[in-house]
């Protein structure tokens, strides 16, 4: 969450690198639940998503 707040509009595919995580599926699952619970919002950007923290 901190990474998304500090870098609004970060691409979902870049979160893996920023957080030093090898498993992209895990990242996708965490982001899915964060969106589901209203912590972040996603905007489609090509074949990935831009991520924004919800205030």
C-alpha distances in whole Angstrom, upper triangle without the diagonal:
4,5,5,6,9,10,10,12,11,13,12,15,14,10,13,15,12,11,14,14,18,17,16,17,15,12,13,14,10,9,12,12,9,11,14,13,12,8,8,11,13,16,19,19,22,22,18,15,14,10,9,7,10,12
4,5,5,6,8,10,13,12,14,14,16,14,11,14,15,11,10,14,15,19,19,18,20,17,14,16,17,14,13,16,16,12,15,18,16,15,11,11,14,16,18,21,21,24,24,20,17,15,12,11,9,12,12
4,6,5,6,8,10,8,11,11,13,11,8,11,11,8,8,12,13,17,17,16,18,16,13,15,16,13,12,16,16,13,15,18,17,16,13,11,14,14,17,19,18,21,21,17,15,13,10,10,9,13,14
4,5,5,6,8,7,9,10,12,11,8,12,13,10,11,14,15,18,18,16,18,16,13,14,15,13,10,14,14,11,12,16,15,13,10,8,10,11,13,16,16,19,19,15,12,10,7,6,6,10,12
4,6,6,9,9,13,13,16,14,12,16,16,13,13,17,18,22,22,20,21,20,16,17,19,16,13,16,17,13,14,17,16,14,10,9,11,13,15,18,18,22,22,18,15,12,9,7,5,9,9
4,6,10,9,13,14,16,14,12,15,15,12,13,16,18,21,22,21,23,21,17,19,21,18,16,19,20,16,17,21,20,18,14,13,15,16,17,20,19,22,23,19,17,13,11,10,9,12,13
4,6,6,9,11,13,11,10,14,13,10,12,16,17,20,21,19,21,20,16,17,20,17,15,18,19,16,16,20,20,18,15,12,13,13,14,16,16,19,19,16,13,10,9,8,9,13,14
4,6,9,11,14,12,12,15,16,13,15,18,19,22,22,20,21,21,17,17,19,17,14,17,18,15,14,18,18,15,13,10,10,11,11,14,13,17,18,15,12,8,6,5,7,10,12
4,6,9,12,11,11,14,15,13,15,18,19,21,21,18,20,20,16,16,18,17,14,16,18,15,14,18,19,16,14,11,10,9,9,11,10,13,14,11,9,5,5,6,9,12,14
4,6,9,7,7,11,11,10,12,15,16,18,18,15,17,17,13,14,17,15,12,15,17,15,14,18,19,17,15,12,11,10,10,12,10,13,14,10,8,5,5,7,10,14,16
4,5,5,7,10,11,10,13,15,15,16,16,13,15,16,12,12,15,14,12,14,17,15,14,18,19,18,16,13,12,9,9,9,8,10,10,7,6,5,6,9,13,16,19
4,5,5,8,10,10,11,13,12,13,13,9,11,12,8,8,11,11,8,11,14,13,12,16,17,16,15,12,11,9,10,10,9,11,10,6,5,6,7,10,13,16,19
4,6,6,8,10,11,12,11,11,11,8,11,12,9,9,13,13,11,13,16,16,16,19,21,20,18,15,15,12,13,12,11,11,9,7,8,9,10,14,16,19,22
4,5,5,6,9,10,10,11,12,10,13,14,10,11,15,14,13,15,18,17,17,20,22,21,18,16,16,14,14,14,13,14,13,10,10,10,10,13,16,19,22
4,5,5,6,8,8,10,11,9,12,11,8,9,12,11,10,13,15,14,15,18,19,18,16,13,14,13,15,15,14,16,15,11,11,10,9,12,13,17,20
4,6,5,6,5,7,8,6,10,9,7,9,12,11,11,14,16,15,17,20,21,21,18,16,17,16,18,17,17,17,15,13,13,13,13,16,17,20,23
4,6,5,7,8,10,10,13,13,10,13,16,15,15,18,20,19,20,23,24,24,21,19,20,18,19,19,18,19,17,14,15,15,15,17,18,22,24
4,6,8,11,13,12,15,14,11,14,16,15,14,18,19,17,19,22,22,22,19,17,18,17,19,20,18,20,19,16,15,14,13,15,16,20,22
4,6,9,11,11,14,12,9,13,14,12,13,16,17,16,18,21,21,21,18,17,19,18,20,21,20,22,20,17,16,16,14,16,16,20,22
4,7,9,10,14,12,11,14,16,15,15,19,20,19,21,24,24,24,21,20,22,21,23,23,22,23,21,18,19,18,17,19,20,23,25
4,6,7,10,9,8,11,13,12,13,16,17,17,19,22,22,23,20,19,21,20,22,22,22,22,20,17,18,18,17,20,20,23,26
4,6,9,9,9,12,13,14,15,17,19,19,21,23,24,25,23,22,23,21,23,23,22,22,19,17,18,20,19,22,23,26,29
4,5,6,7,9,10,11,13,15,16,17,19,20,22,23,21,20,21,20,22,21,21,21,18,16,17,19,18,21,22,25,28
4,5,5,6,9,10,11,12,15,15,16,18,20,21,19,18,18,16,18,17,17,17,14,12,13,15,15,18,20,22,26
4,5,5,6,9,10,10,13,14,15,16,19,20,19,18,18,16,19,18,18,19,15,13,14,17,16,19,20,22,26
4,5,5,6,9,10,11,12,14,15,17,18,17,16,18,17,19,19,20,21,18,15,16,17,16,19,19,21,24
4,5,5,6,9,10,11,12,14,16,17,15,13,15,14,16,17,17,18,16,13,13,14,12,15,16,18,21
4,6,5,6,9,10,10,12,14,15,14,13,13,12,14,14,15,16,13,11,10,13,12,15,16,18,21
4,5,5,6,9,10,10,13,14,14,13,14,13,16,17,18,19,17,14,14,15,14,16,16,18,21
4,5,5,6,9,10,11,12,11,11,13,13,16,17,19,21,18,15,14,15,12,14,14,15,18
4,5,5,6,8,10,10,9,8,9,9,13,14,15,18,16,12,10,11,9,11,11,13,16
4,5,5,6,9,10,10,9,10,9,13,14,16,18,16,13,11,13,11,13,13,14,17
4,5,5,6,8,9,9,11,12,15,17,19,21,20,17,15,16,13,14,13,13,17
4,5,5,6,5,6,8,10,14,16,18,21,20,16,14,14,11,11,10,10,13
4,5,5,6,5,6,7,11,13,16,19,18,15,12,12,9,10,9,9,13
4,6,8,8,9,11,14,16,19,21,20,17,15,16,13,13,13,12,15
4,6,8,10,13,16,19,21,24,23,20,17,17,14,14,12,10,13
4,6,7,10,14,17,20,23,22,19,16,15,12,11,9,7,9
4,7,10,14,17,19,22,22,18,15,14,10,9,6,5,8
4,7,10,13,15,19,18,15,11,10,7,5,4,5,9
4,7,10,13,16,16,13,9,8,6,5,6,7,10
4,7,9,12,12,9,6,6,5,6,9,10,14
4,6,10,11,9,5,5,7,8,12,12,16
4,6,7,6,5,6,9,12,15,16,20
4,6,5,5,6,10,13,16,18,21
4,6,7,9,13,16,20,22,25
4,7,10,13,17,20,22,26
4,7,10,13,17,19,22
4,6,10,13,15,19
4,7,10,13,16
4,7,10,13
4,6,9
4,6
4
